[in-house]
Amino acid sequence: MSRLYRLSVILLIMIGLAACSGETDVPAETEAELEKLSLPMGYIADPQYAPYYVAAAKGYFAEAGYDVEFDYSFETDGMALVGANERPFAIVSGEQVILARAQELPVVYVLEWFQKFPIVIVSKTEAGIANPADLIGRNVGLPGFFGASYVGYVGLLNANGIEPTEVNATEIGFTQVEQLSNDNVEAVIGYANNEPLQLAG
């Protein structure tokens, strides 16, 4: 069985295994035999990566023979490493694969992590933002004008006939929770399984 195939199987079943209960004991004598693997995550450590953390904590990677180190570099860095055969996998957004293929990088999808595009608009209830049209004239914070958050934001505006110039969008880095909590912006663009969970406490 090829190394690439084995790693593919691990990633495909990992999320399902992470939901299983019970502890997994990894024999001490096998720890020295684990193959080190650096996995580019494409973002900072946050709740959206919970399935990977659970899999590591329960020993599923070790069971398969791997000592996985999470690399929190940018998505574009991960794509470049995979394209150069320096990493077997990277966790990236779908549009990054499309962009990489457009640049003739030899990368392919292995696992569809999200069944629906996970980008969401998050605001406080008192802001009165209930639909896309409510964004007009509002201050909206994005991590940057790049990546999945930006693609989702632009797609939302286009789908609702809103011109980008009608919204006061600013780059705030990956500080959505802080900026919204402090009322520095009226809404932020984030991931459905990340910022809303943090804001909910």
C-alpha positions in Angstrom: 0.0 0.0 0.0 1.6 3.3 -1.0 2.3 6.0 1.5 0.1 8.5 -0.3 -2.8 6.0 -0.2 -2.4 5.3 3.5 -2.4 9.0 4.3 -5.4 9.5 2.1 -7.3 6.9 4.1 -6.3 8.5 7.4 -7.6 11.9 6.4 -10.8 10.4 5.0 -11.7 8.5 8.2 -10.2 10.9 10.8 -13.2 13.1 11.3 -15.5 10.1 11.8 -13.1 8.4 14.2 -12.8 11.6 16.2 -16.5 11.3 17.1 -16.0 7.8 18.6 -15.8 7.4 22.4 -13.2 5.6 24.4 -9.5 5.9 24.8 -6.9 4.4 22.6 -3.6 3.0 24.1 -0.5 3.3 21.9 2.1 0.8 22.9 5.3 2.6 24.1 7.5 0.4 21.9 5.9 1.7 18.8 6.4 5.4 19.5 10.0 5.4 18.3 8.8 3.9 15.0 6.4 6.7 14.1 7.0 8.6 10.9 7.1 12.3 11.4 4.6 14.2 9.2 4.2 18.0 9.0 0.6 18.9 8.1 0.0 22.5 6.9 -3.2 23.8 8.4 -3.6 27.1 6.5 -4.7 29.1 9.6 -4.0 29.7 13.3 -5.0 27.1 15.9 -8.8 27.6 16.4 -11.9 25.5 17.1 -12.4 24.7 13.4 -9.6 22.2 13.7 -11.1 20.3 16.6 -11.5 17.0 14.7 -7.7 16.9 14.1 -6.9 17.7 17.7 -9.2 15.0 18.9 -7.7 12.5 16.5 -4.2 13.4 17.7 -5.2 13.2 21.4 -6.9 9.8 21.0 -3.9 8.4 19.2 -5.5 7.8 15.8 -2.5 9.2 13.9 -0.1 7.2 16.0 -2.1 4.1 15.4 -1.5 4.6 11.7 2.2 5.1 12.3 2.5 8.9 12.1 3.7 11.6 14.5 1.8 14.6 13.1 3.0 18.1 13.7 0.5 20.9 12.8 2.0 23.7 10.7 0.0 26.9 11.0 1.4 28.7 7.9 -0.8 30.4 5.3 -2.9 28.3 2.8 -0.8 29.5 -0.1 2.4 28.2 1.6 0.8 24.8 2.1 -0.3 24.6 -1.5 3.2 25.5 -2.7 4.7 22.8 -0.4 2.4 20.1 -1.8 2.9 21.3 -5.4 6.7 21.0 -4.8 6.3 17.5 -3.3 7.7 18.7 0.0 4.4 17.8 1.8 2.0 15.0 1.0 -1.1 17.0 2.2 -2.2 20.4 3.3 -5.5 21.6 4.8 -6.7 24.4 2.6 -9.9 26.0 1.3 -11.4 24.7 -2.0 -10.7 27.9 -3.9 -7.0 27.5 -3.1 -6.9 24.2 -5.0 -8.6 25.9 -7.9 -6.1 28.7 -7.9 -3.2 26.3 -7.6 -4.5 24.3 -10.6 -4.8 27.5 -12.6 -1.1 28.0 -12.0 -0.5 24.4 -13.1 0.5 23.1 -9.7 0.0 19.3 -9.6 -2.4 19.2 -6.7 -5.8 17.4 -6.3 -8.6 17.2 -3.7 -8.3 14.3 -1.3 -11.1 15.1 1.2 -14.1 17.4 1.1 -14.0 18.6 4.7 -17.1 20.9 4.5 -20.3 19.8 2.8 -21.3 23.5 2.5 -19.1 26.6 2.1 -18.5 27.5 5.8 -18.1 31.3 5.5 -20.6 33.3 7.5 -21.3 36.9 8.5 -21.3 37.4 12.3 -22.8 40.4 14.1 -24.3 41.3 17.4 -28.1 41.0 17.6 -28.4 44.8 18.3 -26.7 45.6 15.0 -29.9 44.6 13.2 -28.1 42.7 10.5 -30.6 40.0 9.4 -29.9 39.7 5.7 -27.2 40.6 3.1 -28.9 43.9 2.2 -28.4 45.1 5.8 -24.7 45.2 5.2 -25.0 48.3 3.0 -23.4 51.2 4.6 -22.1 49.1 7.5 -18.5 48.6 8.8 -17.5 45.0 8.1 -14.2 43.4 9.1 -12.4 40.7 7.0 -9.2 38.9 7.8 -7.9 40.3 4.4 -8.9 40.7 0.8 -7.8 37.1 0.0 -8.6 33.5 0.9 -11.9 31.7 1.7 -13.4 34.5 3.8 -12.9 37.1 1.0 -14.2 34.7 -1.7 -17.3 34.0 0.4 -17.9 37.6 1.1 -17.6 38.7 -2.5 -19.8 35.8 -3.6 -22.5 36.9 -1.1 -22.4 40.4 -2.4 -22.6 39.3 -6.0 -25.5 36.9 -5.3 -27.5 39.7 -3.8 -26.7 42.5 -6.2 -24.6 44.5 -3.8 -21.7 46.5 -5.0 -18.5 46.2 -2.9 -18.4 50.0 -2.7 -21.7 49.9 -0.8 -20.1 48.3 2.2 -17.3 49.7 4.3 -15.1 46.6 4.4 -11.7 46.8 6.2 -8.9 44.3 6.8 -8.6 43.4 10.5 -6.4 40.3 10.3 -7.5 37.2 12.2 -9.0 39.4 15.0 -12.7 39.0 14.2 -13.7 38.0 17.8 -11.9 40.9 19.4 -12.9 43.5 16.9 -16.6 42.6 17.1 -16.6 42.2 20.9 -15.1 45.7 21.2 -17.6 47.2 18.7 -14.8 48.3 16.3 -16.9 46.8 13.5 -20.5 46.0 13.1 -20.0 42.6 11.5 -17.2 40.2 10.6 -16.6 37.5 8.1 -15.6 34.2 9.5 -16.1 30.4 9.7 -19.3 28.9 10.9 -17.5 26.6 13.2 -15.1 29.1 14.6 -15.9 32.7 15.4 -19.6 32.1 16.4 -18.4 29.5 18.9 -15.8 31.7 20.4 -18.3 34.6 20.7 -20.9 32.4 22.3 -18.4 31.6 25.0 
